[in-house]
Amino acid sequence: MFVHVETRRRRHVQWATVLVVVVCVISFVGLALMPGPQRMSMWLEWGTVPANIFDPKAPLLPQLHDPSLLRLFTALFIHLAWLHLLGNLLFLVIFGLPAERALGSLRFLLLFVLGGIVANLVGALSLTGVRSPIIGCSGAVSAVLGTYIALFPRARLGLVLPLGLYLEFVRVPAFLLIGIWVLLQLLFSYAGPSYGAVVWWTHIAGFLFGVAFALFSRDAIARRLRG
């Protein structure tokens, strides 16, 4: 383990992961209840549309002060379809809850938001001129995965799997679950509103941000775990 200290058993209310899940679900339901044209308009208005954020012919630094960059944040809570939403939230819960226990709720929420914004920013820069929106919290979840695997590289997570007529509890290496995550993101990229534009840089940037976040936070995390 990257961080390994003796811990005191204390109960902490973990609210950040639950808050993110609730906001994403409410946002999805609200958009799903809208007529199709209005829903598409909301995707384009609040998603990260690279062509609407960056002008490739203008200097980059002045554009970073544009209020439209708020879309880098709002895009995290917009999802195309229920499978898109479920895939993101499933891995957020699997990795987010143990990560939040180690980081604390406020630091975890900071990781999710900043990681997602950085991931969407890199994705927008890599797709300059594209008019299809980058939406969903895949980049933020990638940041959570990066932090978790940096803190606990040998971790095995417990899962309940349906095997025939029975439910079996198994421990699965975290790296295997991350591989499944990568496969799901590949499928979602081709099924999403980007119409085949695989925004791998969004996922890569989020993951690397998460690793860096763990490196810079390890001392604070160790102090927190010691109580």
Legacy VTK file of the C-alpha trace (Angstrom):
# vtk DataFile Version 3.0
C-alpha trace
ASCII
DATASET POLYDATA
POINTS 227 float
0.000 0.000 0.000
1.199 3.498 -0.815
-0.222 4.752 2.484
-0.060 2.249 5.319
-0.586 3.374 8.898
-2.331 2.046 11.961
-5.847 3.436 12.027
-8.198 4.213 14.845
-11.655 2.859 14.316
-13.858 5.945 14.187
-17.134 6.406 12.432
-17.193 9.128 9.794
-20.213 10.089 7.780
-19.298 9.643 4.113
-21.501 12.084 2.266
-19.495 13.182 -0.784
-19.936 10.039 -2.912
-23.639 9.901 -2.072
-24.027 13.606 -2.914
-22.424 13.148 -6.345
-24.615 10.106 -7.091
-27.793 11.949 -6.073
-26.956 15.042 -8.158
-26.156 12.910 -11.220
-29.386 10.902 -10.893
-31.541 14.002 -10.390
-29.905 15.690 -13.376
-30.440 12.607 -15.543
-34.104 12.213 -14.566
-34.766 15.906 -15.125
-33.243 15.782 -18.609
-34.987 12.496 -19.440
-38.374 14.103 -18.742
-37.716 16.881 -21.270
-38.772 16.658 -24.930
-36.009 15.408 -27.222
-35.103 18.749 -28.861
-35.011 20.540 -25.520
-32.851 17.788 -24.019
-30.378 18.042 -26.904
-30.299 21.809 -26.435
-29.412 21.339 -22.757
-26.595 18.929 -23.673
-25.143 21.527 -26.014
-25.720 24.400 -23.575
-24.228 22.805 -20.444
-21.950 20.124 -21.867
-18.327 20.757 -22.782
-18.482 21.591 -26.503
-14.848 22.126 -27.576
-15.767 24.396 -30.497
-17.744 26.688 -28.171
-15.003 26.921 -25.553
-11.744 27.336 -27.463
-10.929 29.189 -30.649
-7.896 27.463 -32.227
-6.941 30.714 -33.987
-6.800 32.782 -30.774
-4.202 32.699 -27.957
-5.011 30.056 -25.339
-4.257 31.884 -22.069
-6.796 34.747 -22.525
-9.470 32.164 -23.291
-8.947 30.462 -19.931
-10.726 33.421 -18.294
-13.883 32.889 -20.342
-17.012 32.232 -18.172
-18.005 29.501 -20.634
-15.401 27.307 -18.944
-18.087 26.725 -16.305
-19.281 24.015 -18.722
-16.226 21.985 -17.766
-17.931 21.594 -14.378
-21.602 21.286 -15.337
-20.793 18.623 -17.950
-19.791 16.268 -15.119
-23.410 15.840 -14.050
-24.976 15.274 -17.488
-25.317 11.775 -18.957
-26.598 10.593 -22.304
-28.429 7.377 -21.363
-29.114 5.278 -18.301
-26.359 2.796 -19.219
-23.906 5.701 -19.433
-25.065 6.916 -16.019
-25.083 3.454 -14.425
-21.599 2.600 -15.683
-20.110 5.789 -14.258
-21.914 5.628 -10.928
-21.184 1.928 -10.431
-17.439 2.481 -10.565
-17.750 5.722 -8.614
-19.361 3.806 -5.744
-16.954 0.827 -5.946
-13.839 3.001 -5.802
-15.283 6.206 -4.378
-16.466 4.903 -1.011
-13.109 3.382 0.042
-11.253 6.369 -1.428
-13.475 8.754 0.528
-12.772 6.821 3.733
-9.061 7.417 3.213
-9.247 10.985 1.911
-12.123 12.415 3.917
-15.286 13.750 2.306
-14.114 17.299 1.539
-10.806 16.203 0.011
-12.609 13.497 -1.986
-15.122 16.016 -3.342
-12.239 18.308 -4.302
-10.594 15.395 -6.125
-13.783 14.592 -8.029
-14.503 18.180 -9.097
-10.955 19.266 -9.950
-10.136 15.942 -11.597
-13.263 16.159 -13.732
-12.604 19.771 -14.747
-8.984 19.047 -15.700
-10.056 15.950 -17.638
-12.716 17.860 -19.584
-10.275 20.702 -20.232
-7.708 18.331 -21.731
-10.448 16.569 -23.691
-11.667 19.881 -25.109
-8.133 20.894 -26.078
-7.594 17.549 -27.811
-10.826 17.964 -29.806
-10.583 21.666 -30.659
-13.241 22.565 -33.224
-15.518 19.582 -32.490
-19.133 20.641 -31.975
-20.335 17.512 -30.164
-20.466 17.772 -26.362
-18.228 15.957 -23.914
-20.595 14.975 -21.103
-20.558 12.647 -18.103
-18.307 12.199 -15.085
-15.967 9.666 -16.715
-12.984 11.986 -16.308
-13.787 12.595 -12.642
-14.233 8.862 -11.989
-10.902 8.255 -13.745
-9.338 10.687 -11.261
-10.829 8.716 -8.377
-9.445 5.484 -9.873
-6.017 7.058 -10.271
-5.917 8.206 -6.652
-7.175 4.878 -5.351
-4.688 2.761 -7.286
-1.833 5.090 -6.261
-2.772 4.772 -2.589
-3.592 1.060 -2.644
-1.827 -0.573 -5.611
-2.293 -4.128 -4.296
-5.889 -3.693 -3.192
-8.534 -6.338 -3.790
-12.155 -5.235 -3.665
-15.029 -7.420 -2.539
-17.864 -7.930 -5.024
-21.060 -9.943 -4.950
-21.496 -11.805 -8.241
-24.507 -13.857 -9.436
-23.249 -17.382 -10.149
-26.153 -19.509 -11.321
-28.835 -19.457 -8.660
-26.500 -18.191 -5.965
-24.745 -14.959 -5.041
-21.036 -15.394 -4.440
-18.770 -12.971 -2.600
-15.393 -12.695 -4.319
-12.347 -10.482 -3.967
-11.229 -8.975 -7.263
-7.925 -7.142 -7.912
-8.509 -3.426 -8.370
-6.499 -3.494 -11.615
-8.984 -5.979 -13.122
-11.904 -3.680 -12.357
-10.024 -0.752 -13.886
-9.570 -2.838 -17.045
-13.325 -3.391 -17.180
-13.789 0.364 -16.702
-11.541 1.076 -19.683
-13.545 -1.367 -21.832
-16.830 0.260 -20.823
-15.485 3.709 -21.650
-14.496 2.496 -25.103
-18.047 1.270 -25.688
-19.617 4.457 -24.328
-17.350 6.618 -26.467
-18.737 5.057 -29.633
-22.332 5.107 -28.372
-22.263 8.670 -27.018
-22.947 12.085 -28.511
-19.377 12.423 -29.782
-20.292 10.003 -32.610
-17.121 7.952 -32.597
-14.710 10.571 -31.278
-12.921 8.601 -28.569
-11.986 11.179 -25.937
-9.225 9.041 -24.462
-7.317 12.141 -23.379
-10.176 12.942 -20.997
-9.787 9.587 -19.265
-5.997 9.648 -19.322
-5.852 13.201 -17.960
-8.303 12.347 -15.180
-6.349 9.241 -14.195
-3.003 11.067 -14.149
-4.516 13.924 -12.147
-5.720 11.359 -9.598
-2.251 9.829 -9.274
-0.706 13.291 -8.803
-3.402 14.180 -6.252
-2.492 11.073 -4.237
1.216 11.924 -4.355
0.682 15.468 -3.078
-1.895 14.400 -0.467
-0.225 11.289 0.970
1.159 12.998 4.088
-2.186 14.607 4.901
-3.945 11.297 4.305
-1.509 9.459 6.588
-2.062 12.034 9.352
-5.812 11.691 8.938
-5.702 7.905 9.165
-3.576 8.064 12.312
-6.309 10.215 13.859
LINES 1 228
227 0 1 2 3 4 5 6 7 8 9 10 11 12 13 14 15 16 17 18 19 20 21 22 23 24 25 26 27 28 29 30 31 32 33 34 35 36 37 38 39 40 41 42 43 44 45 46 47 48 49 50 51 52 53 54 55 56 57 58 59 60 61 62 63 64 65 66 67 68 69 70 71 72 73 74 75 76 77 78 79 80 81 82 83 84 85 86 87 88 89 90 91 92 93 94 95 96 97 98 99 100 101 102 103 104 105 106 107 108 109 110 111 112 113 114 115 116 117 118 119 120 121 122 123 124 125 126 127 128 129 130 131 132 133 134 135 136 137 138 139 140 141 142 143 144 145 146 147 148 149 150 151 152 153 154 155 156 157 158 159 160 161 162 163 164 165 166 167 168 169 170 171 172 173 174 175 176 177 178 179 180 181 182 183 184 185 186 187 188 189 190 191 192 193 194 195 196 197 198 199 200 201 202 203 204 205 206 207 208 209 210 211 212 213 214 215 216 217 218 219 220 221 222 223 224 225 226
